[in-house]
Amino acid sequence: MHTHLAVSKIPAIFAGSILTIIGVRNILTSNICRFFRCFRNMRERFIAILEHKKLTAKKLEQLTGIDREKWYALRKGGRRINEDDIKAIVGLAPEYALWLVTGNTAPESGQTSPEYDEALSKLPSQSAGSN
């Protein structure tokens, strides 16, 4: 007995609905990415942190002891992000640990993203006693 449903056995009304949902999701994702920078993988998020913190390869080498050539290669796509890179950036920017690894934020726990912090910094300040 097959445990999955063959596509040919899906009633046409449901198949059309599924395709509509997928289409809407793709349109929404596309529009969201147009307005917000989308980070599809950990390397892109890693680079966003480096840019936000204004960390050059030379500065990263000084702060982490990891050769600057490795940082250059990572930024240019010449190598994949590894455990040492993750430990280094989390040590320098612990507030971005969750976002770096999962792409999610939890502001109530102090786990944000560079974009979240940037947006928050642009909000009008709320000082006590102001109208």
N, C-alpha and C positions, 0 to 999 in steps of 0.2 A: 504494500500500500504506500502510495506517495504521500509525504507529509506536507508538500508545498502545493499551492494552487497554480496550475498551468495558466499562462496568460490567455490562452485561447478559451478557457472556461470562465473568464471574468465576464459578466454581463456587460454589454456595450455601454449601458448607462453609467456603470461604475467606472469603466475604462475611460470614458470621456471625462468624468469628474476627476479622476486621478490625473489625467493629462492637464486638465484645467488648473488643478491645484499646483502641479509641478510648474506650469507656465507662470502662474501668479507668483510663486515662490521665487522663480528666476528673475522675474521683472522687479520684485521688491528688493532682492539681493543686489541686482544691478543698480537700481536707484539709490539704495543705501550706500553702496560702494562709490557712487558718483559724488555723494555729499560727505562721506566719511572715508578716510583712508582705511582700506580693508587689509588686514594682516592675515594671510592665509596659512602661514606656517611659522614655526618657532624662529627660524632664521630671520624672517622679516620683522618679527616682534623684537628680537634681539637687537637688530640694527636700529629700530625705532627708539629703543632705550638708549643706545649709544648716542644717537643724534640728539635726543631730548636732553641728555646729561652732558652733551658736548664733549664726549670722550673720544679722543683721537687714539690711534694705534700706539703712538708714543706714550701717551698718558696711561693707557691701559697696561702697557708693558711695565711702566713704573709702579702702578698700583697693584698689579697682580703677579708680576714676575713671569708672565707668559710672553714669549717673544713677539715683538710687534709684527713680524712677517706672518705669523699665524692669524693675528687680528686682521691684517690686510687681506689675507686669503679668504677669511670668513666673510668679510664685508663684500668682497668681489665675487663671492660664490665659488671660490676655488676649493673650498672644503666645507664639510658639514659641521654643524654645531655639535660639541661633545660635552661630556659631563664636567670637565674642568672649566669650560667656557661658562656653563650654567652656574656652577658654584661661584665663579669669579664675579659674574654680573649680579647674582643674588646677594653676594657680599657687599657690592657697591650700591645696589638699589633694591633692598629687601622688599620695598613696597610694591614692586612689580613682579615678584616671584610667581604668584598665581597666574597672572596674565601671561607671563613669559611661557609658562609650561602648558597652560590650557586655553589661553585666549579669553578667559573669563575674569571678571573683577568682582570684588566683594568689599565695596567702600566702607561698609559698617565694620569690617575687620581690618581696615587699613590697607587693603589690597586693591590697588588701582592700576591705571595704565597711563602712559604719557599723555594720550589724548584726553583722558578723563581729567587729569591734573591741569592740562592746558585749558580745557573748557571751564573748569572750576575757577581758575585764576582770572578768567575774563568776566565772571559774574560780578555784578555790583556788590560791594562789601556790605554786610549787614551789621552795623554797629549798634550797640545798645543805646536806646534813647532817641534814635533817628526816626524820622517819619518817612 
